[in-house]
């Protein structure tokens, strides 16, 4: 029993640590991700990051930071909720549950996260904060992401 609890806590920690999601990411100051597992239990990140399901992320393209928004220095945090099919790990529904304050940033977050894929059988839902900022370190690529390397050509 204790081993399972430790493993869950480890997954939560890895999830929070592994994903600093954004086109130009900075630390998330007041937004924490969460996810609901296959048994209906909500797991909340205990620190910056998008939540406990990151260790099970198979494909996670990062949102584009639209040039028009960067040119205006528009920054914000959008929170996207994803419903995940337990059998396939595919996101079946996504919605912006907290706006960044800029529709184009919200659209960029939504369009990227709705394409995410997770390992099947683990997560039913995830809420992910997406940080758009003009400052901060270069983002770390997400597992399975091809973003940053340009379009793949045959």
PESUL-V201166 format. One record per residue. PHI is phi in whole degrees, 0 to 359 (* if undefined). OMEGA is omega as a letter, one per 30 degrees, with the letter a starting at -180 (999 if undefined). D_CENTER is the distance of its C-alpha to the mean C-alpha in Angstrom with 1 decimal. Layout:
BEGIN
phi=PHI omega=OMEGA d_center=D_CENTER
phi=PHI omega=OMEGA d_center=D_CENTER
END
This chain:
BEGIN
phi=* omega=l d_center=29.1
phi=296 omega=l d_center=28.2
phi=298 omega=l d_center=26.8
phi=296 omega=l d_center=24.3
phi=295 omega=l d_center=23.3
phi=296 omega=l d_center=22.9
phi=296 omega=l d_center=20.8
phi=297 omega=l d_center=18.4
phi=296 omega=l d_center=18.3
phi=296 omega=l d_center=17.8
phi=298 omega=l d_center=14.8
phi=300 omega=a d_center=13.3
phi=296 omega=a d_center=14.3
phi=299 omega=l d_center=13.1
phi=301 omega=a d_center=9.6
phi=294 omega=a d_center=9.7
phi=285 omega=a d_center=11.6
phi=287 omega=a d_center=10.1
phi=244 omega=l d_center=6.7
phi=250 omega=a d_center=7.8
phi=268 omega=l d_center=5.6
phi=173 omega=l d_center=8.3
phi=289 omega=l d_center=11.5
phi=234 omega=a d_center=13.6
phi=266 omega=l d_center=11.8
phi=229 omega=l d_center=13.7
phi=294 omega=l d_center=13.5
phi=272 omega=a d_center=11.9
phi=274 omega=a d_center=15.2
phi=227 omega=a d_center=15.1
phi=243 omega=l d_center=11.7
phi=235 omega=l d_center=10.4
phi=279 omega=l d_center=7.8
phi=209 omega=l d_center=9.8
phi=208 omega=l d_center=10.6
phi=252 omega=a d_center=14.0
phi=279 omega=a d_center=15.7
phi=298 omega=a d_center=18.4
phi=265 omega=l d_center=21.0
phi=86 omega=a d_center=19.5
phi=266 omega=l d_center=18.8
phi=276 omega=l d_center=15.9
phi=246 omega=a d_center=14.4
phi=250 omega=l d_center=13.2
phi=297 omega=a d_center=11.9
phi=263 omega=l d_center=15.0
phi=196 omega=a d_center=13.9
phi=303 omega=l d_center=11.4
phi=142 omega=a d_center=7.9
phi=257 omega=l d_center=5.1
phi=124 omega=a d_center=7.7
phi=286 omega=a d_center=10.1
phi=273 omega=a d_center=8.9
phi=297 omega=l d_center=7.5
phi=295 omega=a d_center=11.2
phi=258 omega=l d_center=11.5
phi=285 omega=a d_center=9.1
phi=264 omega=a d_center=11.9
phi=220 omega=a d_center=10.7
phi=215 omega=l d_center=7.6
phi=296 omega=l d_center=9.2
phi=281 omega=l d_center=8.2
phi=294 omega=l d_center=9.4
phi=286 omega=l d_center=13.1
phi=258 omega=a d_center=14.6
phi=307 omega=a d_center=17.7
phi=303 omega=a d_center=20.9
phi=299 omega=l d_center=22.5
phi=282 omega=l d_center=20.1
phi=295 omega=a d_center=20.4
phi=297 omega=l d_center=24.1
phi=269 omega=a d_center=24.2
phi=60 omega=l d_center=22.1
phi=282 omega=a d_center=19.8
phi=229 omega=l d_center=17.0
phi=174 omega=l d_center=14.7
phi=239 omega=l d_center=11.6
phi=253 omega=l d_center=10.4
phi=249 omega=a d_center=8.8
phi=247 omega=l d_center=8.0
phi=260 omega=l d_center=9.4
phi=240 omega=l d_center=9.5
phi=267 omega=a d_center=12.8
phi=241 omega=l d_center=12.9
phi=289 omega=a d_center=16.4
phi=298 omega=a d_center=17.6
phi=286 omega=a d_center=20.1
phi=247 omega=a d_center=18.1
phi=81 omega=a d_center=14.4
phi=277 omega=l d_center=14.0
phi=287 omega=a d_center=12.0
phi=266 omega=l d_center=15.2
phi=206 omega=l d_center=14.3
phi=221 omega=l d_center=11.7
phi=207 omega=l d_center=12.7
phi=276 omega=a d_center=12.2
phi=260 omega=l d_center=13.4
phi=216 omega=a d_center=13.7
phi=283 omega=l d_center=14.8
phi=282 omega=a d_center=14.6
phi=100 omega=a d_center=18.3
phi=227 omega=a d_center=18.2
phi=305 omega=a d_center=18.1
phi=292 omega=l d_center=17.3
phi=291 omega=l d_center=14.2
phi=300 omega=l d_center=13.1
phi=298 omega=l d_center=14.1
phi=297 omega=l d_center=12.3
phi=296 omega=a d_center=8.9
phi=301 omega=a d_center=10.2
phi=296 omega=l d_center=11.8
phi=284 omega=a d_center=9.1
phi=289 omega=l d_center=6.7
phi=291 omega=l d_center=10.0
phi=266 omega=a d_center=10.9
phi=295 omega=l d_center=8.5
phi=226 omega=l d_center=10.9
phi=239 omega=l d_center=11.2
phi=299 omega=a d_center=14.5
phi=296 omega=l d_center=16.8
phi=85 omega=a d_center=18.3
phi=245 omega=a d_center=15.9
phi=234 omega=l d_center=13.4
phi=258 omega=a d_center=14.4
phi=205 omega=l d_center=11.7
phi=216 omega=l d_center=8.3
phi=243 omega=a d_center=7.5
phi=235 omega=l d_center=4.5
phi=280 omega=l d_center=6.3
phi=243 omega=a d_center=6.4
phi=259 omega=l d_center=9.6
phi=248 omega=l d_center=12.4
phi=215 omega=a d_center=15.4
phi=273 omega=a d_center=18.5
phi=240 omega=l d_center=19.0
phi=118 omega=a d_center=17.6
phi=288 omega=l d_center=17.4
phi=297 omega=a d_center=16.3
phi=290 omega=l d_center=12.8
phi=271 omega=a d_center=12.5
phi=298 omega=l d_center=11.9
phi=281 omega=l d_center=9.3
phi=303 omega=l d_center=11.4
phi=81 omega=a d_center=13.1
phi=278 omega=l d_center=12.2
phi=251 omega=a d_center=15.4
phi=296 omega=l d_center=14.3
phi=97 omega=l d_center=16.6
phi=259 omega=a d_center=19.5
phi=83 omega=a d_center=20.5
phi=293 omega=l d_center=21.3
phi=281 omega=a d_center=22.5
phi=244 omega=l d_center=26.2
phi=292 omega=999 d_center=28.5
END
